[in-house]
Amino acid sequence: MRIFKLTINRKLMLGYLTMAFLTVLASAYAVISLQNLNGLAYTIINRDFFVLETSKKMIDILFAQESAEKKYLILKDPSIADIFWTRSREFQSELDGLKKINPPVIADKLKEVSKNHVRYEELFSKELSLVRENLNTDAVEMSDAEGKKITEGTTMLLHAVQRQAEDNIDTNMNLIKARGLSASRMTVILSIASLLVGLGLALFITYDISNPLKKLEKATGLIAQGQFDHDLDIKRKDEFGSLAGAFTIMTKRLKELEALNLDASPLTGLPGNLAIEQEIQRRLSSHRMFSLCHCDLDNFKPFADRYGYAWGSEVIKEVANILVEQKHTWGQKEDLIGHIGGDDFVIVSIPLRAEKICRQALIDFDRRIQKFYSEQDRQTGFIVGKDRQGILQKYPLITITVAIVTDDGTHYSSPLEMAKKAAELKEYAKALPGSNCIKQEDLNKLEMMS
């Protein structure tokens, strides 16, 4: 019987096989862990953030719907009832979007929200019938009792959905950190074991695997703390490089979502000043011709003084809807519709599309603004209000002024300069009667003629 001898070669081979086994084991464990991290990140972006943003939007729509209900019971204006049903369809559309991703933890809440929404529509239909029968008091009592209970209950459910989404985000972020730490520790343990067999190669393996894992672990911890600017510094063509690339994209996307969520207009939901400035800077840097359009409402303040801030907000939301609709008709996905604040909006697109969107928006606005005035004001074509000195003045119906400035980075080096020129051009255009769309080149021609 021959005795198996551990020769140097066999020992080395056994050591290398052991080291290879540990290396393969460590690599497999690391890759699986990192894939799990990537899966968690995907869940955060495509499910939890979507649920959070959609539930917030549904609450805003519900408030708008409730506001329309109350206004109708006071003003009995059919156009306000139309606003209620429009908001109702928007609410249902957002609810359908939530149901499609079907998060199990909020399924019951979504069913209750759906039931409440149906009850609210049925309640408003009853209120319409009572108003038609001149039973206004009964309609108001029904709204104050049942309507308030339904909207409050729906709001509580949506807040619960928000909290659940926020909890899921926190849980998944903590899970990413914990799994990253666990993967790093296990890899280090396996690497140390391989050092007993081949120190030199084991050091290389440890560096090759542990280093990117530690960077990902650190980055995961920083992201969990809300810090999105950390550079992973992982430039590889293997799974770690792919994961690092996906991780970097995820980080940028999370940062953009957080910034845009904070920057977006709470009234219209359109991108705010930060997104607008970034888009203008990006286009200036590309040195491709584009247009910056500054849209502003004329005689809006007297209207708001006469009809109230809430009705003024409806006008601003109507302008936002018009611009978005025209972008869908004449624009492209990369075009930007932004809300600076108040009654000021911005459109960024290539020149031909920008001018088409603006001019069609003017036509649509002049037609749709009529419904926001009383019949008497529509007939007279003006409203009476006090100016800043308290003197009664006649103010025309609201019109819209659009100033278009076009450049490819040649004349304007920053968004501030371009926006300043658009504001100057807008002030000139506001002196003209009615709704107007004026381009910088139009003003240049007039100046040359004069």
C-alpha positions, 0 to 999 in steps of 0.5 A: 500500500502506497502512502500518499506523500505531500511533496513540495509540488503537491503542497504548492498545488494543494495550497494553490487549489485551496487559495483558488477555491477560497478566491472563487468562493470569495468572488462568488459571494461578493458578486452575489452580494453586490447583485443583491445591492443592485437589486435593492437600489433598483427597487428603491428607484423604480418602486419606493420613490415612485410610490412616494412621489405618486402619493404626494401628487394624489394628495395635491389632486385631492385637495384641488378636487375638494377645493373645486367641490367647495367652490361649486357649492358657492359659485354654482359654476358648471366650469368648476364642476368640470374642474372637479371631474378633471381632477377626479380623472387625474386622481384615478390615473395616478391610482391606476399607476400605483396599482400596476406596480402592486406593492403588497404592503399597500395593496389594502390601502389602495383598495380603500383609497379606490373605494373612497374615490368612488364614494367621493364621486358619487357624493359630488353627483348627489350634490350636483342634483341637490343644487339643480333642485335648489337644495343648496343647504342640503348639498353644503351639509352633505359636503361638510359631513360626508365629503369631509369625512371621505377626503380626510380618510383618503388623505390619511390613507395616502399619508400612510402610503407615503410613510410606508414608502419612506420606511421602505426606502430607509429599510432598503438603504440600511439593508444595502449598508448592512449587506455591503459590510457583511460582504466586505467582512466575509471577503476579508476573512476568506482572503486572510485564509488564502494568505496561509497558502500564498501570501503574495498572490493572496495580497493581490486577491485581497486588494483586487476584491476588498478594495472595491468592496470597501469603496462600495461599502463606504459609498453605501454608508454615505448615501444612507446619510444623504451624501451623494457626491462621493467618487467611487474611483472604480475603473474596471471592466469586470463585474465590479466595474459594471456594478460601480457604473450602475452604482454611480448612475443610481447615486446620480439619479437619487441626487437628481430626484432629491434635488428635483423633488425639492426644487419642483413647483408645489403648485404645478409640479413643473421643474423649478429654477435649479432644473431650468438653470441646469438645462440652459447651462447644458445647452449653452455648453453643447454649442447647439442653437436653442431658444429660451422662452420666458412666459409671463401673465399680464394683468394677473395681479388685478385678477387675483385681487378681484377673484381671490388667490385660489382662483388665481392659482387655478389660472396658473395651473391652467397655463402649466397645463397649456404649455405641457399640452403644447409640448406634447403636441409640438415638442420633444421629450428633451424639451423643458417646461419650467415654472420659475414661480408665480405667473412666470414660466420657461420653455427651453427647446430648439428654435423652431419647436420653441416658437411653435409651442409658444405661439400655439400656447398663446392662441390656446390661452386666449381661448381658455382664459375666458372661462375664469371670468364672470359673464359680465367681465367677459362681456365688458372685456375688463375688470375694475380694481384699485392700483397701488395708490388705491385708485380705481382703474380698468384692467384688461383681461389677462393676456400672456407675453412670451419673450424668446432669446436664441443662442448657441453659447456665442453671445451668452456664457451663462444662464444668468446672462441669457435669462436677463436678456429674456427678462428685458425683452419680456418687459418690452413686449408687455408694453404691447397690447394683447397676448404677444410672442416676440423674439430678440431678432424681431426687436433687433430689426425694429431698432435698425429700422428706427 
